[in-house]
Amino acid sequence: MLLVTKVSKRYATSSAALFSGITLKVAAGESLAIMGASGCGKSTLLNIIAGLVTSDSGSVVIDGQETSGLAESLRDAFRAAHIGMVFQQFNLIDCLSVVDNITLPARYLKRPYQQRLALLLQSMGLEHKQNSAIGDLSGGEQQRVAIARALIHSPKLILADEPTGNLDEATSDTVADCLFSLAKSHGAALVVVTHAKEIAARADRAVVIKHGQLEPLTNL
């Protein structure tokens, strides 16, 4: 599903490498956690996979499509159609209801969503909140809306950047349960950037960016 091969990125202000020659593979239905110290390049790597940032070298292939060489407009279109993204800051639209936030990607792509919406609302425990304003939700509820939005258009790949970073421990557990279980049940590959070992331990595999290289992480 996802194949990253020898991807490198240098700091914009110097010739030093942020990371170099990173290679990873994630299959459909598999989850991978990426850890590392602040500033090691975790989020940059995730953004390269998403096509939001270009690498200095290497390639990214998603569902058989090499995306790193695409023009920006084509990368944007591919991301909208094939990737679901979950952010630490939620990135919801306050003037839209819960349902309108969740269904926005599917409506943009003109894909049917009613059956999938009902399933996601039930799975996320949001049925009674579906017509609520975003500002009336707790942080955990908002992040569950964000996860449902990332899944509504049946993406092949889900990318989550510190998805529980703004949540307390109990709420983080609930949100992580939703993210990992739904990604797997929907057959999507999941890549999660996190600083929390408790979240990384839920993934099928975990790696760490250390000294610009990717290493397996087994002592969670």
Backbone as CSV, one residue per row, in Angstrom:
resi,resn,N_x,N_y,N_z,CA_x,CA_y,CA_z,C_x,C_y,C_z
1,MET,0.825,-1.206,0.000,0.000,0.000,0.000,0.861,1.259,0.000
2,LEU,1.773,1.367,0.992,2.685,2.507,1.064,4.113,2.001,1.006
3,LEU,4.889,2.568,0.096,6.296,2.224,-0.029,7.099,3.513,-0.131
4,VAL,7.915,3.774,0.869,8.819,4.923,0.893,10.233,4.385,0.690
5,THR,10.942,4.904,-0.307,12.244,4.363,-0.663,13.311,5.456,-0.689
6,LYS,14.290,5.327,0.202,15.484,6.178,0.233,15.150,7.667,0.189
7,VAL,14.210,8.060,1.024,13.788,9.456,1.080,14.731,10.243,1.994
8,SER,15.172,11.388,1.518,16.065,12.257,2.279,15.531,13.685,2.265
9,LYS,15.830,14.421,3.337,15.424,15.815,3.425,16.467,16.580,4.235
10,ARG,16.880,17.723,3.703,17.828,18.588,4.395,17.113,19.779,5.007
11,TYR,17.732,20.348,6.052,17.199,21.574,6.630,17.219,22.678,5.583
12,ALA,16.188,23.515,5.602,16.103,24.592,4.607,17.214,25.615,4.773
13,THR,17.727,25.775,5.992,18.703,26.825,6.270,20.144,26.340,6.311
14,SER,20.381,25.045,6.030,21.756,24.539,6.056,21.852,23.309,5.160
15,SER,23.079,22.823,5.027,23.301,21.636,4.199,23.169,20.344,5.005
16,ALA,22.907,20.469,6.307,22.793,19.285,7.156,21.514,18.522,6.839
17,ALA,21.583,17.192,6.941,20.425,16.354,6.653,19.520,16.251,7.875
18,LEU,18.231,16.470,7.658,17.244,16.201,8.708,17.112,14.693,8.881
19,PHE,16.970,13.981,7.754,17.062,12.523,7.724,17.523,12.126,6.334
20,SER,18.045,10.900,6.230,18.662,10.490,4.972,18.390,9.015,4.681
21,GLY,17.951,8.735,3.456,17.798,7.358,2.995,16.747,6.559,3.728
22,ILE,15.668,7.198,4.131,14.631,6.493,4.893,13.780,5.630,3.964
23,THR,13.628,4.376,4.356,12.822,3.412,3.605,11.850,2.729,4.561
24,LEU,10.592,2.651,4.168,9.599,1.943,4.984,8.476,1.446,4.088
25,LYS,7.763,0.446,4.592,6.655,-0.158,3.854,5.521,-0.448,4.828
26,VAL,4.299,-0.105,4.428,3.120,-0.378,5.245,2.064,-1.014,4.358
27,ALA,1.568,-2.170,4.750,0.575,-2.893,3.959,-0.834,-2.400,4.276
28,ALA,-1.779,-2.725,3.420,-3.186,-2.409,3.668,-3.636,-3.071,4.966
29,GLY,-4.311,-2.312,5.818,-4.780,-2.835,7.091,-3.736,-2.876,8.181
30,GLU,-2.505,-2.458,7.874,-1.411,-2.467,8.850,-1.217,-1.068,9.414
31,SER,-0.748,-0.992,10.661,-0.464,0.301,11.281,1.010,0.396,11.657
32,LEU,1.558,1.594,11.473,2.957,1.878,11.799,3.017,3.154,12.614
33,ALA,3.718,3.113,13.745,3.949,4.302,14.559,5.377,4.793,14.329
34,ILE,5.518,6.104,14.191,6.828,6.728,14.033,7.084,7.609,15.241
35,MET,8.185,7.349,15.943,8.556,8.107,17.125,9.905,8.798,16.895
36,GLY,10.315,9.574,17.873,11.595,10.267,17.798,11.542,11.560,18.573
37,ALA,12.716,12.105,18.873,12.801,13.348,19.632,12.209,14.506,18.835
38,SER,11.822,15.563,19.532,11.315,16.757,18.865,12.361,17.284,17.887
39,GLY,11.909,17.619,16.684,12.813,18.159,15.685,13.552,17.135,14.852
40,CYS,13.251,15.842,15.066,13.974,14.797,14.326,13.441,14.606,12.911
41,GLY,12.258,15.158,12.619,11.722,15.055,11.266,10.505,14.169,11.123
42,LYS,9.884,13.783,12.235,8.706,12.902,12.169,7.590,13.517,11.323
43,SER,7.205,14.733,11.674,6.115,15.383,10.953,6.507,15.706,9.518
44,THR,7.775,16.055,9.307,8.238,16.325,7.940,8.114,15.076,7.081
45,LEU,8.497,13.930,7.621,8.368,12.674,6.883,6.907,12.394,6.569
46,LEU,6.024,12.613,7.534,4.599,12.390,7.299,4.085,13.318,6.197
47,ASN,4.543,14.557,6.218,4.108,15.517,5.198,4.678,15.194,3.819
48,ILE,5.853,14.578,3.774,6.398,14.112,2.494,5.530,12.982,1.948
49,ILE,5.147,12.049,2.817,4.264,10.960,2.395,2.943,11.525,1.876
50,ALA,2.429,12.558,2.547,1.148,13.161,2.157,1.258,13.991,0.886
51,GLY,2.480,14.337,0.494,2.653,15.193,-0.672,2.526,16.665,-0.365
52,LEU,2.580,17.014,0.921,2.523,18.414,1.326,3.902,19.058,1.302
53,VAL,4.933,18.230,1.410,6.333,18.669,1.365,7.059,17.777,0.384
54,THR,7.983,18.340,-0.382,8.760,17.532,-1.322,10.075,17.097,-0.675
55,SER,10.482,15.888,-0.963,11.766,15.384,-0.465,12.890,15.856,-1.380
56,ASP,14.119,15.777,-0.892,15.279,16.113,-1.718,15.633,14.969,-2.650
57,SER,15.328,13.750,-2.215,15.572,12.575,-3.050,14.715,11.426,-2.539
58,GLY,14.627,10.369,-3.324,13.835,9.211,-2.948,12.438,9.257,-3.557
59,SER,11.656,8.232,-3.246,10.323,8.132,-3.846,9.286,7.685,-2.829
60,VAL,8.037,8.066,-3.103,6.877,7.643,-2.318,5.869,7.032,-3.278
61,VAL,5.475,5.786,-3.009,4.482,5.098,-3.830,3.310,4.727,-2.934
62,ILE,2.104,5.146,-3.339,0.883,4.865,-2.585,-0.081,4.140,-3.499
63,ASP,-0.445,2.918,-3.107,-1.388,2.106,-3.888,-0.954,2.017,-5.353
64,GLY,0.355,1.831,-5.555,0.894,1.659,-6.897,1.194,2.932,-7.650
65,GLN,0.837,4.095,-7.084,1.074,5.379,-7.754,2.281,6.070,-7.136
66,GLU,3.279,6.350,-7.960,4.433,7.117,-7.500,4.002,8.582,-7.427
67,THR,3.989,9.140,-6.209,3.430,10.478,-6.014,4.480,11.572,-5.918
68,SER,5.701,11.224,-5.556,6.707,12.249,-5.301,7.100,13.012,-6.555
69,GLY,6.899,12.419,-7.728,7.243,13.103,-8.963,6.094,13.827,-9.619
70,LEU,4.922,13.793,-9.000,3.753,14.443,-9.584,3.824,15.963,-9.424
71,ALA,3.223,16.684,-10.348,3.059,18.129,-10.193,2.201,18.411,-8.963
72,GLU,2.343,19.595,-8.382,1.656,19.918,-7.130,0.143,19.734,-7.245
73,SER,-0.448,20.163,-8.341,-1.899,20.042,-8.498,-2.341,18.584,-8.531
74,LEU,-1.528,17.731,-9.147,-1.857,16.307,-9.201,-1.654,15.643,-7.843
75,ARG,-0.630,16.075,-7.110,-0.427,15.563,-5.743,-1.618,15.935,-4.868
76,ASP,-2.089,17.173,-5.007,-3.237,17.619,-4.216,-4.475,16.778,-4.528
77,ALA,-4.702,16.521,-5.800,-5.863,15.730,-6.209,-5.746,14.295,-5.712
78,PHE,-4.551,13.728,-5.795,-4.339,12.355,-5.321,-4.554,12.282,-3.811
79,ARG,-4.022,13.250,-3.084,-4.188,13.255,-1.629,-5.661,13.335,-1.256
80,ALA,-6.409,14.196,-1.912,-7.835,14.345,-1.600,-8.599,13.048,-1.828
81,ALA,-8.201,12.297,-2.849,-8.948,11.092,-3.223,-8.521,9.857,-2.450
82,HIS,-7.249,9.772,-2.041,-6.709,8.503,-1.535,-6.167,8.541,-0.115
83,ILE,-6.038,9.720,0.474,-5.423,9.841,1.794,-6.380,10.534,2.755
84,GLY,-6.471,10.014,3.977,-7.189,10.686,5.051,-6.187,11.191,6.067
85,MET,-6.368,12.414,6.543,-5.391,13.008,7.460,-6.047,13.416,8.771
86,VAL,-5.338,13.134,9.873,-5.788,13.505,11.212,-4.679,14.345,11.838
87,PHE,-5.046,15.520,12.348,-4.067,16.459,12.868,-4.222,16.635,14.377
88,GLN,-3.157,17.102,15.013,-3.211,17.363,16.448,-4.204,18.471,16.772
89,GLN,-4.308,19.467,15.889,-5.154,20.626,16.145,-6.583,20.459,15.606
90,PHE,-6.950,19.255,15.184,-8.294,18.895,14.711,-8.599,19.466,13.321
91,ASN,-8.375,20.782,13.107,-8.617,21.416,11.803,-10.048,21.223,11.301
92,LEU,-10.999,21.387,12.209,-12.408,21.318,11.838,-12.905,22.714,11.459
93,ILE,-14.043,22.769,10.783,-14.623,24.036,10.345,-15.750,24.404,11.307
94,ASP,-15.521,25.449,12.092,-16.432,25.786,13.190,-17.844,26.102,12.731
95,CYS,-17.999,26.665,11.537,-19.332,27.079,11.088,-20.149,25.921,10.518
96,LEU,-19.555,24.737,10.443,-20.270,23.568,9.943,-20.618,22.632,11.090
97,SER,-21.697,21.888,10.941,-22.093,20.902,11.952,-21.153,19.705,11.931
98,VAL,-21.337,18.823,12.899,-20.552,17.588,12.956,-20.692,16.809,11.652
99,VAL,-21.924,16.581,11.202,-22.146,15.814,9.972,-21.518,16.505,8.774
100,ASP,-21.659,17.807,8.685,-21.105,18.518,7.527,-19.575,18.478,7.531
101,ASN,-18.955,18.518,8.712,-17.506,18.382,8.791,-17.067,16.996,8.337
102,ILE,-17.759,15.976,8.828,-17.374,14.602,8.503,-17.513,14.330,7.007
103,THR,-18.589,14.783,6.419,-18.898,14.410,5.038,-18.224,15.304,3.999
104,LEU,-17.532,16.333,4.425,-16.942,17.286,3.475,-16.058,16.625,2.418
105,PRO,-15.128,15.719,2.781,-14.295,15.105,1.738,-15.102,14.294,0.730
106,ALA,-16.089,13.549,1.204,-16.893,12.731,0.297,-17.734,13.602,-0.620
107,ARG,-18.264,14.691,-0.083,-19.059,15.589,-0.916,-18.190,16.285,-1.953
108,TYR,-16.977,16.658,-1.563,-16.040,17.278,-2.507,-15.721,16.325,-3.654
109,LEU,-15.559,15.039,-3.322,-15.224,14.032,-4.332,-16.462,13.476,-5.036
110,LYS,-17.656,13.919,-4.585,-18.920,13.436,-5.153,-19.056,11.921,-5.013
111,ARG,-18.701,11.423,-3.831,-18.828,9.998,-3.532,-20.009,9.778,-2.596
112,PRO,-20.727,8.665,-2.724,-21.815,8.358,-1.787,-21.260,8.150,-0.382
113,TYR,-21.995,8.584,0.618,-21.442,8.513,1.966,-22.462,8.136,3.034
114,GLN,-23.746,8.054,2.722,-24.752,7.900,3.759,-24.558,6.633,4.596
115,GLN,-24.310,5.502,3.937,-24.140,4.251,4.673,-22.883,4.301,5.538
116,ARG,-21.808,4.822,4.963,-20.547,4.911,5.709,-20.674,5.919,6.854
117,LEU,-21.394,7.009,6.633,-21.609,8.005,7.679,-22.314,7.394,8.877
118,ALA,-23.360,6.625,8.638,-24.101,5.996,9.737,-23.191,5.083,10.546
119,LEU,-22.344,4.324,9.851,-21.418,3.419,10.531,-20.405,4.187,11.373
120,LEU,-19.865,5.265,10.806,-18.852,6.046,11.520,-19.451,6.761,12.727
121,LEU,-20.630,7.330,12.573,-21.278,7.994,13.705,-21.515,7.021,14.847
122,GLN,-21.949,5.812,14.499,-22.184,4.799,15.531,-20.869,4.364,16.167
123,SER,-19.867,4.099,15.345,-18.579,3.624,15.855,-17.913,4.665,16.749
124,MET,-18.102,5.944,16.432,-17.480,7.027,17.184,-18.332,7.509,18.364
125,GLY,-19.544,6.952,18.489,-20.432,7.407,19.551,-20.878,8.842,19.371
126,LEU,-21.101,9.234,18.113,-21.441,10.621,17.802,-22.869,10.787,17.272
127,GLU,-23.684,9.731,17.338,-25.039,9.840,16.770,-25.810,11.008,17.382
128,HIS,-25.711,11.167,18.700,-26.475,12.211,19.385,-25.858,13.596,19.217
129,LYS,-24.687,13.656,18.580,-24.000,14.936,18.379,-23.954,15.336,16.910
130,GLN,-24.588,14.577,16.037,-24.361,14.761,14.612,-24.773,16.138,14.096
131,ASN,-25.741,16.782,14.737,-26.168,18.107,14.294,-25.608,19.228,15.161
132,SER,-24.716,18.868,16.075,-24.150,19.865,16.985,-23.133,20.753,16.282
133,ALA,-22.928,21.950,16.831,-21.855,22.823,16.376,-20.531,22.312,16.944
134,ILE,-19.467,22.519,16.206,-18.155,22.043,16.644,-17.773,22.638,17.994
135,GLY,-18.109,23.898,18.215,-17.750,24.545,19.469,-18.429,23.967,20.687
136,ASP,-19.485,23.161,20.488,-20.200,22.546,21.606,-19.629,21.186,21.997
137,LEU,-18.579,20.746,21.304,-17.995,19.434,21.554,-16.767,19.530,22.455
138,SER,-16.496,18.455,23.177,-15.253,18.357,23.935,-14.088,18.107,22.974
139,GLY,-12.864,18.209,23.481,-11.696,17.949,22.644,-11.685,16.542,22.084
140,GLY,-12.047,15.570,22.917,-12.082,14.185,22.453,-13.133,13.964,21.386
141,GLU,-14.286,14.602,21.553,-15.348,14.490,20.545,-14.910,15.125,19.228
142,GLN,-14.239,16.269,19.324,-13.758,16.923,18.106,-12.752,16.040,17.373
143,GLN,-11.872,15.371,18.110,-10.904,14.517,17.436,-11.572,13.294,16.830
144,ARG,-12.629,12.796,17.453,-13.372,11.688,16.844,-14.077,12.136,15.562
145,VAL,-14.549,13.370,15.530,-15.102,13.926,14.291,-14.012,13.973,13.217
146,ALA,-12.808,14.401,13.611,-11.701,14.489,12.662,-11.323,13.117,12.106
147,ILE,-11.368,12.087,12.949,-11.061,10.733,12.488,-12.138,10.250,11.519
148,ALA,-13.398,10.507,11.856,-14.493,10.123,10.949,-14.353,10.837,9.614
149,ARG,-13.988,12.104,9.636,-13.772,12.854,8.396,-12.656,12.222,7.566
150,ALA,-11.606,11.743,8.228,-10.484,11.131,7.512,-10.863,9.806,6.874
151,LEU,-11.933,9.169,7.374,-12.328,7.848,6.884,-13.516,7.863,5.926
152,ILE,-14.239,8.969,5.868,-15.532,8.988,5.180,-15.430,8.669,3.689
153,HIS,-14.310,9.019,3.058,-14.187,8.811,1.612,-13.423,7.540,1.268
154,SER,-13.333,6.603,2.222,-12.697,5.294,2.017,-11.258,5.417,1.509
155,PRO,-10.399,6.152,2.236,-9.019,6.321,1.769,-8.225,5.031,1.891
156,LYS,-7.218,4.907,1.057,-6.312,3.762,1.124,-5.301,3.921,2.259
157,LEU,-5.001,5.186,2.608,-3.958,5.490,3.574,-4.450,6.562,4.533
158,ILE,-4.211,6.361,5.836,-4.526,7.366,6.850,-3.225,7.812,7.505
159,LEU,-3.017,9.125,7.560,-1.837,9.711,8.186,-2.288,10.534,9.378
160,ALA,-1.735,10.255,10.551,-2.145,10.952,11.777,-0.914,11.546,12.460
161,ASP,-0.938,12.857,12.662,0.187,13.573,13.263,-0.162,13.972,14.692
162,GLU,0.415,13.257,15.664,0.152,13.500,17.084,-1.354,13.604,17.349
163,PRO,-2.133,12.592,16.980,-3.597,12.706,17.061,-4.139,12.810,18.468
164,THR,-3.332,12.482,19.488,-3.814,12.585,20.868,-3.001,13.618,21.658
165,GLY,-2.222,14.420,20.964,-1.312,15.345,21.640,-1.995,16.390,22.492
166,ASN,-3.245,16.756,22.173,-3.965,17.789,22.926,-4.993,17.212,23.882
167,LEU,-4.933,15.904,24.136,-5.978,15.252,24.922,-5.430,14.685,26.221
168,ASP,-6.287,14.570,27.226,-5.866,13.936,28.473,-5.759,12.425,28.266
169,GLU,-5.210,11.739,29.257,-4.883,10.317,29.092,-6.124,9.469,28.796
170,ALA,-7.192,9.678,29.548,-8.397,8.864,29.348,-9.000,9.109,27.968
171,THR,-9.066,10.384,27.564,-9.614,10.707,26.256,-8.708,10.192,25.140
172,SER,-7.395,10.257,25.359,-6.440,9.740,24.380,-6.677,8.265,24.108
173,ASP,-6.957,7.503,25.167,-7.218,6.073,25.003,-8.443,5.833,24.134
174,THR,-9.501,6.596,24.377,-10.730,6.446,23.600,-10.501,6.785,22.138
175,VAL,-9.817,7.900,21.896,-9.544,8.335,20.525,-8.648,7.333,19.813
176,ALA,-7.613,6.845,20.501,-6.707,5.859,19.897,-7.443,4.577,19.557
177,ASP,-8.354,4.138,20.436,-9.164,2.948,20.144,-9.915,3.126,18.830
178,CYS,-10.528,4.296,18.662,-11.298,4.569,17.445,-10.390,4.567,16.222
179,LEU,-9.270,5.256,16.316,-8.384,5.408,15.164,-7.830,4.074,14.698
180,PHE,-7.253,3.306,15.595,-6.605,2.056,15.205,-7.614,0.993,14.781
181,SER,-8.712,0.870,15.533,-9.674,-0.189,15.204,-10.395,0.096,13.898
182,LEU,-10.767,1.348,13.674,-11.499,1.673,12.441,-10.600,1.604,11.221
183,ALA,-9.357,2.057,11.343,-8.434,1.962,10.208,-8.267,0.508,9.792
184,LYS,-8.088,-0.370,10.767,-7.906,-1.789,10.460,-9.172,-2.406,9.876
185,SER,-10.315,-2.100,10.462,-11.558,-2.701,9.987,-11.924,-2.212,8.586
186,HIS,-11.471,-1.015,8.228,-11.742,-0.479,6.893,-10.628,-0.816,5.905
187,GLY,-9.618,-1.567,6.366,-8.564,-2.027,5.467,-7.601,-0.953,5.012
188,ALA,-7.512,0.143,5.753,-6.610,1.234,5.378,-5.254,1.058,6.059
189,ALA,-4.199,1.419,5.361,-2.881,1.513,5.989,-2.881,2.756,6.875
190,LEU,-2.257,2.661,8.048,-2.249,3.762,9.012,-0.822,4.069,9.437
191,VAL,-0.432,5.332,9.320,0.863,5.800,9.820,0.598,6.885,10.848
192,VAL,1.089,6.674,12.066,0.851,7.598,13.167,2.181,8.146,13.676
193,VAL,2.327,9.455,13.671,3.456,10.107,14.327,3.030,10.419,15.757
194,THR,3.819,9.993,16.730,3.447,10.209,18.126,4.685,10.267,19.010
195,HIS,4.564,10.983,20.113,5.611,10.982,21.128,5.225,10.057,22.285
196,ALA,3.986,9.539,22.253,3.456,8.747,23.359,3.686,7.254,23.129
197,LYS,4.427,6.623,24.012,4.690,5.191,23.880,3.403,4.373,23.964
198,GLU,2.429,4.854,24.751,1.173,4.131,24.893,0.427,4.064,23.558
199,ILE,0.535,5.110,22.764,-0.106,5.121,21.453,0.683,4.258,20.481
200,ALA,2.004,4.399,20.491,2.845,3.615,19.584,2.699,2.121,19.833
201,ALA,2.464,1.734,21.086,2.338,0.319,21.426,1.105,-0.322,20.800
202,ARG,0.142,0.483,20.380,-1.057,-0.045,19.744,-0.819,-0.426,18.279
203,ALA,0.241,0.112,17.693,0.510,-0.128,16.280,1.064,-1.535,16.063
204,ASP,0.901,-2.033,14.848,1.470,-3.334,14.507,2.988,-3.301,14.559
205,ARG,3.555,-2.151,14.169,5.012,-1.961,14.216,5.305,-0.534,14.650
206,ALA,6.478,-0.332,15.237,6.898,1.019,15.614,8.358,1.211,15.209
207,VAL,8.661,2.418,14.750,10.025,2.784,14.368,10.362,4.118,15.004
208,VAL,11.648,4.441,15.041,12.086,5.709,15.601,13.085,6.355,14.641
209,ILE,12.962,7.662,14.466,13.959,8.412,13.700,15.038,8.855,14.676
210,LYS,16.252,8.370,14.437,17.359,8.639,15.357,18.609,8.923,14.537
211,HIS,19.216,10.098,14.777,20.399,10.512,14.024,20.161,10.444,12.523
212,GLY,18.944,10.844,12.112,18.633,10.917,10.695,18.319,9.599,10.029
213,GLN,18.241,8.524,10.814,17.960,7.204,10.269,16.723,6.614,10.938
214,LEU,16.145,5.635,10.279,14.956,4.946,10.799,15.376,3.621,11.405
215,GLU,14.985,3.408,12.661,15.349,2.175,13.364,14.102,1.513,13.926
216,PRO,14.059,0.173,13.952,12.920,-0.511,14.586,12.887,-0.204,16.073
217,LEU,11.690,-0.133,16.620,11.525,0.149,18.044,10.751,-1.004,18.658
218,THR,11.377,-1.693,19.589,10.755,-2.889,20.167,10.527,-2.782,21.662
219,ASN,11.151,-1.812,22.342,11.066,-1.735,23.798,9.979,-0.772,24.259
220,LEU,8.748,-1.033,23.819,7.621,-0.175,24.214,6.980,-0.722,25.489
